[in-house]
C-alpha cells in the first residue's frame, strides 16, 4: 500500500484515521484492530491531514488537497 505518514483522531467518534502514499486514507472504529479504506479518488501521495472541528470534514494534503465531507 505504501508508507503511512500521518495519524489523527476523528472528532466526535474517536475513530483513528491514517493517511499515506498512493492516496491511502484508512479509518479504524475499533482502536486499530481492523481498518476500512476510504475513497480518496487519487493515487497521489498524502503527507498530512486535519479535521475541521466544526463540520467534521477531513482535509488531506500532499501532492493534492482532498476534502472528505462527514455527511
PQR file of N, CA, C, O and H, with PARSE charges and radii, in Angstrom:
ATOM      1  N   UNK A   1       0.811  -1.200   0.000 -0.4000 1.5000
ATOM      2  CA  UNK A   1       0.000   0.000   0.000 -0.0000 2.0000
ATOM      3  C   UNK A   1       0.849   1.256   0.000  0.5500 1.7000
ATOM      4  O   UNK A   1       0.397   2.290  -0.492 -0.5500 1.4000
ATOM      5  N   UNK A   2       2.039   1.209   0.522 -0.4000 1.5000
ATOM      6  CA  UNK A   2       2.861   2.406   0.606 -0.0000 2.0000
ATOM      7  C   UNK A   2       3.031   2.840   2.045  0.5500 1.7000
ATOM      8  O   UNK A   2       2.437   2.281   2.968 -0.5500 1.4000
ATOM      9  H   UNK A   2       2.407   0.369   0.922  0.4000 1.0000
ATOM     10  N   UNK A   3       3.845   3.835   2.201 -0.4000 1.5000
ATOM     11  CA  UNK A   3       4.185   4.360   3.526 -0.0000 2.0000
ATOM     12  C   UNK A   3       3.024   5.148   4.110  0.5500 1.7000
ATOM     13  O   UNK A   3       2.406   5.957   3.418 -0.5500 1.4000
ATOM     14  H   UNK A   3       4.327   4.289   1.452  0.4000 1.0000
ATOM     15  N   UNK A   4       2.727   4.911   5.387 -0.4000 1.5000
ATOM     16  CA  UNK A   4       1.718   5.689   6.099 -0.0000 2.0000
ATOM     17  C   UNK A   4       2.428   6.853   6.767  0.5500 1.7000
ATOM     18  O   UNK A   4       3.517   6.686   7.315 -0.5500 1.4000
ATOM     19  H   UNK A   4       3.229   4.254   5.948  0.4000 1.0000
ATOM     20  N   UNK A   5       1.814   8.043   6.724 -0.4000 1.5000
ATOM     21  CA  UNK A   5       2.550   9.237   7.132 -0.0000 2.0000
ATOM     22  C   UNK A   5       1.949  10.037   8.262  0.5500 1.7000
ATOM     23  O   UNK A   5       2.704  10.647   9.020 -0.5500 1.4000
ATOM     24  H   UNK A   5       0.929   8.179   6.279  0.4000 1.0000
ATOM     25  N   UNK A   6       0.652  10.074   8.425 -0.4000 1.5000
ATOM     26  CA  UNK A   6       0.059  10.918   9.460 -0.0000 2.0000
ATOM     27  C   UNK A   6      -1.144  10.210  10.064  0.5500 1.7000
ATOM     28  O   UNK A   6      -1.946   9.612   9.347 -0.5500 1.4000
ATOM     29  H   UNK A   6       0.039   9.579   7.810  0.4000 1.0000
ATOM     30  N   UNK A   7      -1.262  10.279  11.363 -0.4000 1.5000
ATOM     31  CA  UNK A   7      -2.397   9.692  12.058 -0.0000 2.0000
ATOM     32  C   UNK A   7      -3.091  10.734  12.905  0.5500 1.7000
ATOM     33  O   UNK A   7      -2.450  11.640  13.438 -0.5500 1.4000
ATOM     34  H   UNK A   7      -0.610  10.766  11.945  0.4000 1.0000
ATOM     35  N   UNK A   8      -4.406  10.608  13.031 -0.4000 1.5000
ATOM     36  CA  UNK A   8      -5.168  11.534  13.849 -0.0000 2.0000
ATOM     37  C   UNK A   8      -6.430  10.859  14.346  0.5500 1.7000
ATOM     38  O   UNK A   8      -6.787   9.771  13.894 -0.5500 1.4000
ATOM     39  H   UNK A   8      -4.926   9.872  12.598  0.4000 1.0000
ATOM     40  N   UNK A   9      -7.105  11.518  15.284 -0.4000 1.5000
ATOM     41  CA  UNK A   9      -8.336  11.001  15.866 -0.0000 2.0000
ATOM     42  C   UNK A   9      -9.503  11.814  15.316  0.5500 1.7000
ATOM     43  O   UNK A   9      -9.480  13.045  15.336 -0.5500 1.4000
ATOM     44  H   UNK A   9      -6.815  12.402  15.651  0.4000 1.0000
ATOM     45  N   UNK A  10     -10.522  11.114  14.826 -0.4000 1.5000
ATOM     46  CA  UNK A  10     -11.703  11.754  14.243 -0.0000 2.0000
ATOM     47  C   UNK A  10     -12.544  12.373  15.357  0.5500 1.7000
ATOM     48  O   UNK A  10     -12.931  11.675  16.295 -0.5500 1.4000
ATOM     49  H   UNK A  10     -10.541  10.114  14.810  0.4000 1.0000
ATOM     50  N   UNK A  11     -12.837  13.684  15.268 -0.4000 1.5000
ATOM     51  CA  UNK A  11     -13.653  14.328  16.303 -0.0000 2.0000
ATOM     52  C   UNK A  11     -15.041  13.710  16.387  0.5500 1.7000
ATOM     53  O   UNK A  11     -15.626  13.330  15.373 -0.5500 1.4000
ATOM     54  H   UNK A  11     -12.523  14.251  14.506  0.4000 1.0000
ATOM     55  N   UNK A  12     -15.549  13.616  17.582 -0.4000 1.5000
ATOM     56  CA  UNK A  12     -16.898  13.088  17.782 -0.0000 2.0000
ATOM     57  C   UNK A  12     -16.937  11.584  17.925  0.5500 1.7000
ATOM     58  O   UNK A  12     -17.532  11.073  18.873 -0.5500 1.4000
ATOM     59  H   UNK A  12     -15.073  13.925  18.406  0.4000 1.0000
ATOM     60  N   UNK A  13     -16.313  10.855  17.000 -0.4000 1.5000
ATOM     61  CA  UNK A  13     -16.378   9.392  17.029 -0.0000 2.0000
ATOM     62  C   UNK A  13     -15.194   8.759  17.741  0.5500 1.7000
ATOM     63  O   UNK A  13     -15.310   7.662  18.287 -0.5500 1.4000
ATOM     64  H   UNK A  13     -15.829  11.270  16.229  0.4000 1.0000
ATOM     65  N   UNK A  14     -14.048   9.448  17.739 -0.4000 1.5000
ATOM     66  CA  UNK A  14     -12.834   8.871  18.312 -0.0000 2.0000
ATOM     67  C   UNK A  14     -12.175   7.838  17.412  0.5500 1.7000
ATOM     68  O   UNK A  14     -11.216   7.184  17.823 -0.5500 1.4000
ATOM     69  H   UNK A  14     -13.953  10.339  17.295  0.4000 1.0000
ATOM     70  N   UNK A  15     -12.684   7.677  16.169 -0.4000 1.5000
ATOM     71  CA  UNK A  15     -12.072   6.743  15.224 -0.0000 2.0000
ATOM     72  C   UNK A  15     -10.660   7.187  14.881  0.5500 1.7000
ATOM     73  O   UNK A  15     -10.368   8.383  14.861 -0.5500 1.4000
ATOM     74  H   UNK A  15     -13.463   8.208  15.836  0.4000 1.0000
ATOM     75  N   UNK A  16      -9.784   6.228  14.612 -0.4000 1.5000
ATOM     76  CA  UNK A  16      -8.434   6.525  14.169 -0.0000 2.0000
ATOM     77  C   UNK A  16      -8.425   6.680  12.656  0.5500 1.7000
ATOM     78  O   UNK A  16      -9.092   5.921  11.953 -0.5500 1.4000
ATOM     79  H   UNK A  16     -10.021   5.257  14.628  0.4000 1.0000
ATOM     80  N   UNK A  17      -7.678   7.654  12.147 -0.4000 1.5000
ATOM     81  CA  UNK A  17      -7.551   7.877  10.712 -0.0000 2.0000
ATOM     82  C   UNK A  17      -6.061   8.021  10.409  0.5500 1.7000
ATOM     83  O   UNK A  17      -5.344   8.740  11.105 -0.5500 1.4000
ATOM     84  H   UNK A  17      -7.136   8.271  12.718  0.4000 1.0000
ATOM     85  N   UNK A  18      -5.601   7.325   9.355 -0.4000 1.5000
ATOM     86  CA  UNK A  18      -4.212   7.396   8.918 -0.0000 2.0000
ATOM     87  C   UNK A  18      -4.199   7.685   7.424  0.5500 1.7000
ATOM     88  O   UNK A  18      -4.991   7.121   6.669 -0.5500 1.4000
ATOM     89  H   UNK A  18      -6.184   6.741   8.790  0.4000 1.0000
ATOM     90  N   UNK A  19      -3.292   8.568   6.998 -0.4000 1.5000
ATOM     91  CA  UNK A  19      -3.123   8.870   5.573 -0.0000 2.0000
ATOM     92  C   UNK A  19      -1.694   8.539   5.156  0.5500 1.7000
ATOM     93  O   UNK A  19      -0.791   8.483   5.991 -0.5500 1.4000
ATOM     94  H   UNK A  19      -2.648   9.025   7.612  0.4000 1.0000
ATOM     95  N   UNK A  20      -1.499   8.320   3.856 -0.4000 1.5000
ATOM     96  CA  UNK A  20      -0.162   7.979   3.380 -0.0000 2.0000
ATOM     97  C   UNK A  20      -0.009   8.087   1.886  0.5500 1.7000
ATOM     98  O   UNK A  20      -0.730   8.828   1.218 -0.5500 1.4000
ATOM     99  H   UNK A  20      -2.233   8.366   3.178  0.4000 1.0000
ATOM    100  N   UNK A  21       0.945   7.333   1.374 -0.4000 1.5000
ATOM    101  CA  UNK A  21       1.248   7.353  -0.052 -0.0000 2.0000
ATOM    102  C   UNK A  21       0.114   6.734  -0.860  0.5500 1.7000
ATOM    103  O   UNK A  21      -0.742   6.026  -0.332 -0.5500 1.4000
ATOM    104  H   UNK A  21       1.531   6.732   1.918  0.4000 1.0000
ATOM    105  N   UNK A  22       0.138   7.024  -2.150 -0.4000 1.5000
ATOM    106  CA  UNK A  22      -0.778   6.445  -3.131 -0.0000 2.0000
ATOM    107  C   UNK A  22      -2.252   6.705  -2.812  0.5500 1.7000
ATOM    108  O   UNK A  22      -3.110   5.881  -3.128 -0.5500 1.4000
ATOM    109  H   UNK A  22       0.834   7.599  -2.579  0.4000 1.0000
ATOM    110  N   UNK A  23      -2.545   7.850  -2.188 -0.4000 1.5000
ATOM    111  CA  UNK A  23      -3.927   8.221  -1.899 -0.0000 2.0000
ATOM    112  C   UNK A  23      -4.579   7.428  -0.789  0.5500 1.7000
ATOM    113  O   UNK A  23      -5.806   7.406  -0.685 -0.5500 1.4000
ATOM    114  H   UNK A  23      -1.848   8.519  -1.932  0.4000 1.0000
ATOM    115  N   UNK A  24      -3.779   6.773   0.049 -0.4000 1.5000
ATOM    116  CA  UNK A  24      -4.332   5.924   1.103 -0.0000 2.0000
ATOM    117  C   UNK A  24      -4.898   6.760   2.248  0.5500 1.7000
ATOM    118  O   UNK A  24      -4.218   7.623   2.803 -0.5500 1.4000
ATOM    119  H   UNK A  24      -2.783   6.791  -0.035  0.4000 1.0000
ATOM    120  N   UNK A  25      -6.154   6.486   2.590 -0.4000 1.5000
ATOM    121  CA  UNK A  25      -6.793   7.019   3.788 -0.0000 2.0000
ATOM    122  C   UNK A  25      -7.472   5.829   4.456  0.5500 1.7000
ATOM    123  O   UNK A  25      -8.352   5.197   3.871 -0.5500 1.4000
ATOM    124  H   UNK A  25      -6.707   5.785   2.139  0.4000 1.0000
ATOM    125  N   UNK A  26      -7.059   5.529   5.686 -0.4000 1.5000
ATOM    126  CA  UNK A  26      -7.605   4.391   6.422 -0.0000 2.0000
ATOM    127  C   UNK A  26      -8.305   4.877   7.677  0.5500 1.7000
ATOM    128  O   UNK A  26      -7.860   5.833   8.312 -0.5500 1.4000
ATOM    129  H   UNK A  26      -6.345   6.042   6.162  0.4000 1.0000
ATOM    130  N   UNK A  27      -9.430   4.204   8.043 -0.4000 1.5000
ATOM    131  CA  UNK A  27     -10.169   4.545   9.260 -0.0000 2.0000
ATOM    132  C   UNK A  27     -10.400   3.264  10.060  0.5500 1.7000
ATOM    133  O   UNK A  27     -10.747   2.219   9.509 -0.5500 1.4000
ATOM    134  H   UNK A  27      -9.792   3.428   7.526  0.4000 1.0000
ATOM    135  N   UNK A  28     -10.198   3.375  11.377 -0.4000 1.5000
ATOM    136  CA  UNK A  28     -10.461   2.259  12.271 -0.0000 2.0000
ATOM    137  C   UNK A  28     -11.441   2.698  13.351  0.5500 1.7000
ATOM    138  O   UNK A  28     -11.217   3.702  14.029 -0.5500 1.4000
ATOM    139  H   UNK A  28      -9.916   4.224  11.824  0.4000 1.0000
ATOM    140  N   UNK A  29     -12.522   1.947  13.510 -0.4000 1.5000
ATOM    141  CA  UNK A  29     -13.517   2.230  14.541 -0.0000 2.0000
ATOM    142  C   UNK A  29     -13.314   1.342  15.765  0.5500 1.7000
ATOM    143  O   UNK A  29     -14.079   1.425  16.726 -0.5500 1.4000
ATOM    144  H   UNK A  29     -12.703   1.133  12.959  0.4000 1.0000
ATOM    145  N   UNK A  30     -12.273   0.480  15.736 -0.4000 1.5000
ATOM    146  CA  UNK A  30     -12.052  -0.454  16.845 -0.0000 2.0000
ATOM    147  C   UNK A  30     -10.615  -0.402  17.361  0.5500 1.7000
ATOM    148  O   UNK A  30      -9.999  -1.436  17.621 -0.5500 1.4000
ATOM    149  H   UNK A  30     -11.652   0.412  14.955  0.4000 1.0000
ATOM    150  N   UNK A  31     -10.099   0.799  17.504 -0.4000 1.5000
ATOM    151  CA  UNK A  31      -8.761   1.040  18.072 -0.0000 2.0000
ATOM    152  C   UNK A  31      -7.643   0.382  17.281  0.5500 1.7000
ATOM    153  O   UNK A  31      -6.626  -0.004  17.855 -0.5500 1.4000
ATOM    154  H   UNK A  31     -10.600   1.639  17.293  0.4000 1.0000
ATOM    155  N   UNK A  32      -7.814   0.250  15.984 -0.4000 1.5000
ATOM    156  CA  UNK A  32      -6.759  -0.262  15.125 -0.0000 2.0000
ATOM    157  C   UNK A  32      -6.771  -1.757  14.876  0.5500 1.7000
ATOM    158  O   UNK A  32      -5.857  -2.274  14.234 -0.5500 1.4000
ATOM    159  H   UNK A  32      -8.641   0.564  15.517  0.4000 1.0000
ATOM    160  N   UNK A  33      -7.775  -2.467  15.364 -0.4000 1.5000
ATOM    161  CA  UNK A  33      -7.855  -3.916  15.104 -0.0000 2.0000
ATOM    162  C   UNK A  33      -8.177  -4.196  13.644  0.5500 1.7000
ATOM    163  O   UNK A  33      -7.608  -5.109  13.045 -0.5500 1.4000
ATOM    164  H   UNK A  33      -8.517  -2.047  15.885  0.4000 1.0000
ATOM    165  N   UNK A  34      -9.081  -3.421  13.074 -0.4000 1.5000
ATOM    166  CA  UNK A  34      -9.428  -3.548  11.659 -0.0000 2.0000
ATOM    167  C   UNK A  34      -9.461  -2.151  11.046  0.5500 1.7000
ATOM    168  O   UNK A  34      -9.677  -1.157  11.739 -0.5500 1.4000
ATOM    169  H   UNK A  34      -9.543  -2.679  13.561  0.4000 1.0000
ATOM    170  N   UNK A  35      -9.241  -2.097   9.721 -0.4000 1.5000
ATOM    171  CA  UNK A  35      -9.176  -0.820   9.015 -0.0000 2.0000
ATOM    172  C   UNK A  35     -10.054  -0.853   7.779  0.5500 1.7000
ATOM    173  O   UNK A  35     -10.139  -1.869   7.089 -0.5500 1.4000
ATOM    174  H   UNK A  35      -9.065  -2.905   9.158  0.4000 1.0000
ATOM    175  N   UNK A  36     -10.706   0.267   7.506 -0.4000 1.5000
ATOM    176  CA  UNK A  36     -11.513   0.455   6.298 -0.0000 2.0000
ATOM    177  C   UNK A  36     -10.800   1.499   5.441  0.5500 1.7000
ATOM    178  O   UNK A  36     -10.414   2.556   5.940 -0.5500 1.4000
ATOM    179  H   UNK A  36     -10.637   1.093   8.066  0.4000 1.0000
ATOM    180  N   UNK A  37     -10.627   1.206   4.160 -0.4000 1.5000
ATOM    181  CA  UNK A  37     -10.014   2.177   3.254 -0.0000 2.0000
ATOM    182  C   UNK A  37     -11.091   3.128   2.741  0.5500 1.7000
ATOM    183  O   UNK A  37     -12.125   2.688   2.238 -0.5500 1.4000
ATOM    184  H   UNK A  37     -10.941   0.347   3.755  0.4000 1.0000
ATOM    185  N   UNK A  38     -10.848   4.417   2.867 -0.4000 1.5000
ATOM    186  CA  UNK A  38     -11.772   5.432   2.385 -0.0000 2.0000
ATOM    187  C   UNK A  38     -11.343   5.869   0.991  0.5500 1.7000
ATOM    188  O   UNK A  38     -10.150   5.978   0.707 -0.5500 1.4000
ATOM    189  H   UNK A  38     -10.008   4.774   3.275  0.4000 1.0000
ATOM    190  N   UNK A  39     -12.302   6.112   0.138 -0.4000 1.5000
ATOM    191  CA  UNK A  39     -12.012   6.528  -1.234 -0.0000 2.0000
ATOM    192  C   UNK A  39     -11.492   7.958  -1.255  0.5500 1.7000
ATOM    193  O   UNK A  39     -12.153   8.872  -0.763 -0.5500 1.4000
ATOM    194  H   UNK A  39     -13.271   6.023   0.368  0.4000 1.0000
ATOM    195  N   UNK A  40     -10.308   8.149  -1.823 -0.4000 1.5000
ATOM    196  CA  UNK A  40      -9.749   9.496  -1.954 -0.0000 2.0000
ATOM    197  C   UNK A  40      -9.790   9.972  -3.405  0.5500 1.7000
ATOM    198  O   UNK A  40      -9.566  11.151  -3.677 -0.5500 1.4000
ATOM    199  H   UNK A  40      -9.771   7.406  -2.223  0.4000 1.0000
ATOM    200  N   UNK A  41     -10.074   9.063  -4.332 -0.4000 1.5000
ATOM    201  CA  UNK A  41     -10.189   9.361  -5.755 -0.0000 2.0000
ATOM    202  C   UNK A  41      -8.878   9.856  -6.363  0.5500 1.7000
ATOM    203  O   UNK A  41      -8.885  10.578  -7.360 -0.5500 1.4000
ATOM    204  H   UNK A  41     -10.256   8.105  -4.110  0.4000 1.0000
ATOM    205  N   UNK A  42      -7.749   9.463  -5.757 -0.4000 1.5000
ATOM    206  CA  UNK A  42      -6.441   9.824  -6.296 -0.0000 2.0000
ATOM    207  C   UNK A  42      -5.407   8.785  -5.862  0.5500 1.7000
ATOM    208  O   UNK A  42      -5.603   8.070  -4.878 -0.5500 1.4000
ATOM    209  H   UNK A  42      -7.743   8.877  -4.947  0.4000 1.0000
ATOM    210  N   UNK A  43      -4.326   8.714  -6.597 -0.4000 1.5000
ATOM    211  CA  UNK A  43      -3.190   7.866  -6.217 -0.0000 2.0000
ATOM    212  C   UNK A  43      -1.989   8.728  -5.851  0.5500 1.7000
ATOM    213  O   UNK A  43      -0.868   8.229  -5.752 -0.5500 1.4000
ATOM    214  H   UNK A  43      -4.168   9.294  -7.396  0.4000 1.0000
ATOM    215  N   UNK A  44      -2.224  10.018  -5.651 -0.4000 1.5000
ATOM    216  CA  UNK A  44      -1.159  10.945  -5.252 -0.0000 2.0000
ATOM    217  C   UNK A  44      -0.799  10.703  -3.785  0.5500 1.7000
ATOM    218  O   UNK A  44      -1.597  10.163  -3.020 -0.5500 1.4000
ATOM    219  H   UNK A  44      -3.134  10.424  -5.732  0.4000 1.0000
ATOM    220  N   UNK A  45       0.409  11.108  -3.409 -0.4000 1.5000
ATOM    221  CA  UNK A  45       0.886  10.889  -2.049 -0.0000 2.0000
ATOM    222  C   UNK A  45       0.372  11.963  -1.099  0.5500 1.7000
ATOM    223  O   UNK A  45       0.382  13.150  -1.427 -0.5500 1.4000
ATOM    224  H   UNK A  45       1.058  11.547  -4.030  0.4000 1.0000
ATOM    225  N   UNK A  46      -0.075  11.540   0.080 -0.4000 1.5000
ATOM    226  CA  UNK A  46      -0.503  12.455   1.136 -0.0000 2.0000
ATOM    227  C   UNK A  46       0.583  12.540   2.198  0.5500 1.7000
ATOM    228  O   UNK A  46       1.272  11.559   2.478 -0.5500 1.4000
ATOM    229  H   UNK A  46      -0.083  10.577   0.346  0.4000 1.0000
ATOM    230  N   UNK A  47       0.727  13.717   2.783 -0.4000 1.5000
ATOM    231  CA  UNK A  47       1.732  13.932   3.827 -0.0000 2.0000
ATOM    232  C   UNK A  47       1.122  14.265   5.173  0.5500 1.7000
ATOM    233  O   UNK A  47       1.733  13.994   6.207 -0.5500 1.4000
ATOM    234  H   UNK A  47       0.167  14.514   2.556  0.4000 1.0000
ATOM    235  N   UNK A  48      -0.067  14.845   5.185 -0.4000 1.5000
ATOM    236  CA  UNK A  48      -0.666  15.291   6.433 -0.0000 2.0000
ATOM    237  C   UNK A  48      -2.179  15.359   6.280  0.5500 1.7000
ATOM    238  O   UNK A  48      -2.714  15.254   5.177 -0.5500 1.4000
ATOM    239  H   UNK A  48      -0.563  15.065   4.345  0.4000 1.0000
ATOM    240  N   UNK A  49      -2.857  15.535   7.410 -0.4000 1.5000
ATOM    241  CA  UNK A  49      -4.314  15.626   7.393 -0.0000 2.0000
ATOM    242  C   UNK A  49      -4.784  16.410   8.616  0.5500 1.7000
ATOM    243  O   UNK A  49      -4.079  16.509   9.620 -0.5500 1.4000
ATOM    244  H   UNK A  49      -2.423  15.620   8.306  0.4000 1.0000
ATOM    245  N   UNK A  50      -5.988  16.965   8.507 -0.4000 1.5000
ATOM    246  CA  UNK A  50      -6.586  17.690   9.624 -0.0000 2.0000
ATOM    247  C   UNK A  50      -8.100  17.624   9.492  0.5500 1.7000
ATOM    248  O   UNK A  50      -8.640  17.609   8.386 -0.5500 1.4000
ATOM    249  H   UNK A  50      -6.560  16.885   7.691  0.4000 1.0000
ATOM    250  N   UNK A  51      -8.773  17.586  10.631 -0.4000 1.5000
ATOM    251  CA  UNK A  51     -10.229  17.644  10.659 -0.0000 2.0000
ATOM    252  C   UNK A  51     -10.670  19.068  10.946  0.5500 1.7000
ATOM    253  O   UNK A  51     -10.042  19.764  11.743 -0.5500 1.4000
ATOM    254  H   UNK A  51      -8.334  17.599  11.530  0.4000 1.0000
ATOM    255  N   UNK A  52     -11.749  19.508  10.298 -0.4000 1.5000
ATOM    256  CA  UNK A  52     -12.408  20.761  10.644 -0.0000 2.0000
ATOM    257  C   UNK A  52     -13.287  20.451  11.849  0.5500 1.7000
ATOM    258  O   UNK A  52     -14.227  19.664  11.738 -0.5500 1.4000
ATOM    259  H   UNK A  52     -12.259  18.942   9.649  0.4000 1.0000
ATOM    260  N   UNK A  53     -13.000  21.050  12.980 -0.4000 1.5000
ATOM    261  CA  UNK A  53     -13.707  20.744  14.231 -0.0000 2.0000
ATOM    262  C   UNK A  53     -15.207  21.065  14.158  0.5500 1.7000
ATOM    263  O   UNK A  53     -16.016  20.394  14.799 -0.5500 1.4000
ATOM    264  H   UNK A  53     -12.236  21.689  13.070  0.4000 1.0000
ATOM    265  N   UNK A  54     -15.571  22.078  13.387 -0.4000 1.5000
ATOM    266  CA  UNK A  54     -16.990  22.450  13.292 -0.0000 2.0000
ATOM    267  C   UNK A  54     -17.788  21.527  12.389  0.5500 1.7000
ATOM    268  O   UNK A  54     -18.883  21.098  12.753 -0.5500 1.4000
ATOM    269  H   UNK A  54     -14.914  22.622  12.866  0.4000 1.0000
ATOM    270  N   UNK A  55     -17.252  21.216  11.214 -0.4000 1.5000
ATOM    271  CA  UNK A  55     -18.013  20.433  10.239 -0.0000 2.0000
ATOM    272  C   UNK A  55     -17.722  18.939  10.305  0.5500 1.7000
ATOM    273  O   UNK A  55     -18.548  18.125   9.892 -0.5500 1.4000
ATOM    274  H   UNK A  55     -16.362  21.564  10.918  0.4000 1.0000
ATOM    275  N   UNK A  56     -16.545  18.573  10.824 -0.4000 1.5000
ATOM    276  CA  UNK A  56     -16.139  17.175  10.822 -0.0000 2.0000
ATOM    277  C   UNK A  56     -15.499  16.734   9.512  0.5500 1.7000
ATOM    278  O   UNK A  56     -15.128  15.570   9.363 -0.5500 1.4000
ATOM    279  H   UNK A  56     -15.873  19.234  11.160  0.4000 1.0000
ATOM    280  N   UNK A  57     -15.366  17.672   8.549 -0.4000 1.5000
ATOM    281  CA  UNK A  57     -14.742  17.351   7.267 -0.0000 2.0000
ATOM    282  C   UNK A  57     -13.260  17.051   7.467  0.5500 1.7000
ATOM    283  O   UNK A  57     -12.609  17.638   8.332 -0.5500 1.4000
ATOM    284  H   UNK A  57     -15.667  18.617   8.670  0.4000 1.0000
ATOM    285  N   UNK A  58     -12.740  16.139   6.665 -0.4000 1.5000
ATOM    286  CA  UNK A  58     -11.335  15.772   6.703 -0.0000 2.0000
ATOM    287  C   UNK A  58     -10.631  16.403   5.507  0.5500 1.7000
ATOM    288  O   UNK A  58     -11.074  16.242   4.370 -0.5500 1.4000
ATOM    289  H   UNK A  58     -13.269  15.662   5.963  0.4000 1.0000
ATOM    290  N   UNK A  59      -9.541  17.118   5.757 -0.4000 1.5000
ATOM    291  CA  UNK A  59      -8.722  17.697   4.705 -0.0000 2.0000
ATOM    292  C   UNK A  59      -7.396  16.957   4.698  0.5500 1.7000
ATOM    293  O   UNK A  59      -6.725  16.875   5.727 -0.5500 1.4000
ATOM    294  H   UNK A  59      -9.181  17.249   6.680  0.4000 1.0000
ATOM    295  N   UNK A  60      -7.011  16.414   3.542 -0.4000 1.5000
ATOM    296  CA  UNK A  60      -5.785  15.649   3.395 -0.0000 2.0000
ATOM    297  C   UNK A  60      -4.909  16.387   2.389  0.5500 1.7000
ATOM    298  O   UNK A  60      -5.389  16.786   1.328 -0.5500 1.4000
ATOM    299  H   UNK A  60      -7.556  16.480   2.706  0.4000 1.0000
ATOM    300  N   UNK A  61      -3.636  16.571   2.708 -0.4000 1.5000
ATOM    301  CA  UNK A  61      -2.741  17.348   1.850 -0.0000 2.0000
ATOM    302  C   UNK A  61      -1.489  16.561   1.501  0.5500 1.7000
ATOM    303  O   UNK A  61      -1.058  15.676   2.240 -0.5500 1.4000
ATOM    304  H   UNK A  61      -3.246  16.246   3.570  0.4000 1.0000
ATOM    305  N   UNK A  62      -0.927  16.903   0.372 -0.4000 1.5000
ATOM    306  CA  UNK A  62       0.296  16.287  -0.135 -0.0000 2.0000
ATOM    307  C   UNK A  62       0.504  16.800  -1.538  0.5500 1.7000
ATOM    308  O   UNK A  62       0.613  18.007  -1.754 -0.5500 1.4000
ATOM    309  H   UNK A  62      -1.277  17.622  -0.228  0.4000 1.0000
ATOM    310  N   UNK A  63       0.559  15.891  -2.499 -0.4000 1.5000
ATOM    311  CA  UNK A  63       0.647  16.296  -3.894 -0.0000 2.0000
ATOM    312  C   UNK A  63      -0.684  16.863  -4.375  0.5500 1.7000
ATOM    313  O   UNK A  63      -0.732  17.544  -5.399 -0.5500 1.4000
ATOM    314  H   UNK A  63       0.470  14.910  -2.324  0.4000 1.0000
ATOM    315  N   UNK A  64      -1.755  16.591  -3.653 -0.4000 1.5000
ATOM    316  CA  UNK A  64      -3.097  17.129  -3.916 -0.0000 2.0000
ATOM    317  C   UNK A  64      -3.721  17.485  -2.591  0.5500 1.7000
ATOM    318  O   UNK A  64      -3.244  17.054  -1.542 -0.5500 1.4000
ATOM    319  H   UNK A  64      -1.716  16.038  -2.821  0.4000 1.0000
ATOM    320  N   UNK A  65      -4.780  18.264  -2.625 -0.4000 1.5000
ATOM    321  CA  UNK A  65      -5.609  18.530  -1.442 -0.0000 2.0000
ATOM    322  C   UNK A  65      -6.933  17.849  -1.683  0.5500 1.7000
ATOM    323  O   UNK A  65      -7.563  18.053  -2.721 -0.5500 1.4000
ATOM    324  H   UNK A  65      -5.168  18.614  -3.478  0.4000 1.0000
ATOM    325  N   UNK A  66      -7.360  17.034  -0.726 -0.4000 1.5000
ATOM    326  CA  UNK A  66      -8.618  16.298  -0.831 -0.0000 2.0000
ATOM    327  C   UNK A  66      -9.466  16.645   0.377  0.5500 1.7000
ATOM    328  O   UNK A  66      -8.966  16.695   1.501 -0.5500 1.4000
ATOM    329  H   UNK A  66      -6.848  16.868   0.116  0.4000 1.0000
ATOM    330  N   UNK A  67     -10.759  16.886   0.146 -0.4000 1.5000
ATOM    331  CA  UNK A  67     -11.706  17.150   1.225 -0.0000 2.0000
ATOM    332  C   UNK A  67     -12.734  16.035   1.223  0.5500 1.7000
ATOM    333  O   UNK A  67     -13.392  15.790   0.212 -0.5500 1.4000
ATOM    334  H   UNK A  67     -11.165  16.845  -0.766  0.4000 1.0000
ATOM    335  N   UNK A  68     -12.872  15.354   2.363 -0.4000 1.5000
ATOM    336  CA  UNK A  68     -13.905  14.333   2.527 -0.0000 2.0000
ATOM    337  C   UNK A  68     -14.923  14.873   3.511  0.5500 1.7000
ATOM    338  O   UNK A  68     -14.580  15.172   4.655 -0.5500 1.4000
ATOM    339  H   UNK A  68     -12.337  15.553   3.184  0.4000 1.0000
ATOM    340  N   UNK A  69     -16.160  15.001   3.089 -0.4000 1.5000
ATOM    341  CA  UNK A  69     -17.189  15.556   3.962 -0.0000 2.0000
ATOM    342  C   UNK A  69     -17.693  14.479   4.923  0.5500 1.7000
ATOM    343  O   UNK A  69     -17.701  13.289   4.607 -0.5500 1.4000
ATOM    344  H   UNK A  69     -16.439  14.759   2.159  0.4000 1.0000
ATOM    345  N   UNK A  70     -18.108  14.927   6.091 -0.4000 1.5000
ATOM    346  CA  UNK A  70     -18.578  13.998   7.116 -0.0000 2.0000
ATOM    347  C   UNK A  70     -20.009  13.546   6.862  0.5500 1.7000
ATOM    348  O   UNK A  70     -20.498  12.638   7.535 -0.5500 1.4000
ATOM    349  H   UNK A  70     -18.101  15.894   6.348  0.4000 1.0000
ATOM    350  N   UNK A  71     -20.675  14.156   5.917 -0.4000 1.5000
ATOM    351  CA  UNK A  71     -22.084  13.809   5.638 -0.0000 2.0000
ATOM    352  C   UNK A  71     -22.201  12.570   4.811  0.5500 1.7000
ATOM    353  O   UNK A  71     -23.311  12.144   4.491 -0.5500 1.4000
ATOM    354  H   UNK A  71     -20.278  14.893   5.371  0.4000 1.0000
TER
END
